Amino acid sequence: MKKNTKLEKSADTKAPEKIKQKRFDDTIVLQNFNTTIGYACFSKASNSIDYIFVNPAFRRQGYGRKLVELCEDACGKKLVPAPPISPLGRKFFSELKNEKSKSQPNFQ
């Protein structure tokens, strides 16, 4: 039987990746040491997120949510997606909306 000499780190011992946030006018960029993870363009004038992109290798890890939060923090208000919205974008914003409504108490 061949012995596996390759060492693999388990998920719980993996060192956390350092993520840099950069802002250029109405654009926020998330980067690690090697690549762009994602970016979002927003408009203070129209209270909208005009474009959002997350590198496919980094999707489903919370980076899209983080980009939306950073854009809203930069504007100081809640933003809405600007049309046209792709099917994937529609799904993302729908899930984000549902997630936010679940985290807030429901007062009647």
C-alpha positions, 0 to 999 in steps of 0.5 A: 500500500502506497503511503500518502506523504502529502500533508493536508491541513484540516479545516479547523487548523487552517489559518484565517485569510487576511482580507483587505478592504479598499474604497475608491469613490463609490466602489468597494473592493475586497482582496486577499494576498493573491486576488480580488475576492469581490467588489461592489459599485454603489450610488449615494444619489440613487441609494442603490447598489449598481453592481456587485461581483464575487469571484466564483471561488469565494461565493457562499462564504459571506463576501456578498453580504459583507460588500452590501454592508460596507456599501450601506455603511459608506452611504449611511443608509439602506441601499437597493439593487439597481436594475437590471438584476441578473437571476443570480443577483435576484436570488442573492438579494432575495436571500439577503432580504429574508435573512435580515427579516429573520434576524429582526424581531417581529413586533405586531 
